[in-house]
Amino acid sequence: MTKRKIYSKEFNLDAITLVVEQNYTQAEASRNLGVNPNMLGRWFKEAGHAFRGDGKLIPEKEEISNLKAQVKSLEMEREILKKATVFFAKETK
């Protein structure tokens, strides 16, 4: 029985960086690193919530998070305005 290889979190994130930032395909990156392509794919799925280094979000994800919060706030404001419009329309009749 062969021993299972264990890779560090930094190695996983560096492998993902090869694909995302340096435009390698997953197959090329896994071949160059000597990692099973399925394992690299799993790392991608798991990295959706991963932080790099000091625990800060990458700028793109931080911007997306801020924009989602802004959209939610604007949708709530719009709903309030709709209800106010209906209320005042009933008052004027």
C-alpha positions in Angstrom: 0.0 0.0 0.0 1.4 3.4 -0.9 1.4 6.3 1.4 -0.9 9.1 0.7 0.7 12.5 -0.2 -0.3 15.4 1.9 0.0 18.9 0.5 0.2 22.1 2.4 -2.5 24.8 2.1 0.1 27.1 0.5 0.9 24.5 -2.1 -2.8 24.1 -2.9 -3.2 27.9 -3.3 -0.1 28.2 -5.4 -1.4 25.5 -7.7 -4.7 27.3 -8.1 -2.8 30.6 -8.7 -1.0 28.9 -11.6 -4.4 28.3 -13.3 -6.1 31.5 -12.3 -3.4 34.1 -12.7 -0.9 32.5 -15.1 -3.5 31.1 -17.5 -2.4 27.4 -17.2 -5.1 24.8 -17.9 -5.9 22.6 -15.0 -4.4 19.6 -16.9 -1.1 21.5 -17.5 -0.8 22.7 -14.0 -1.5 19.2 -12.5 1.0 17.6 -14.9 3.7 20.2 -14.1 3.1 19.8 -10.3 2.8 16.0 -10.4 -0.7 16.2 -8.9 -3.8 14.3 -10.0 -6.1 16.5 -12.1 -9.1 15.5 -10.0 -7.3 16.6 -6.8 -6.6 20.0 -8.4 -10.2 20.3 -9.3 -11.2 19.5 -5.7 -8.8 22.2 -4.5 -10.6 24.7 -6.7 -14.0 23.8 -5.2 -12.6 24.0 -1.7 -10.8 27.3 -2.4 -14.1 29.2 -2.9 -14.0 30.1 0.7 -10.2 30.1 1.2 -8.2 33.0 2.3 -4.6 33.6 1.3 -1.8 34.8 3.6 -3.0 37.1 6.4 -6.7 36.2 6.1 -7.8 39.1 3.8 -10.1 38.6 0.8 -8.6 39.1 -2.6 -9.7 42.5 -4.0 -12.1 41.0 -6.5 -13.9 39.0 -3.9 -14.0 41.9 -1.5 -15.5 44.1 -4.2 -18.1 41.5 -5.1 -19.0 41.2 -1.4 -19.4 45.0 -1.0 -21.5 45.2 -4.2 -23.8 42.4 -3.0 -24.3 44.3 0.3 -25.1 47.5 -1.6 -27.6 45.7 -3.9 -29.4 44.3 -0.9 -29.5 47.7 0.7 -30.9 49.3 -2.4 -33.5 46.6 -2.8 -34.7 47.2 0.7 -34.9 50.9 0.1 -36.9 50.3 -3.1 -39.4 48.1 -1.2 -39.8 50.8 1.4 -40.5 53.4 -1.3 -43.0 51.1 -3.0 -44.9 50.7 0.3 -44.8 54.4 0.9 -46.2 55.1 -2.6 -49.1 52.7 -2.0 -49.7 54.3 1.4 -49.8 57.9 0.1 -51.8 56.9 -2.9 -54.5 55.6 -0.5 -54.3 58.8 1.5 -55.0 61.1 -1.4 -58.2 59.2 -2.6 
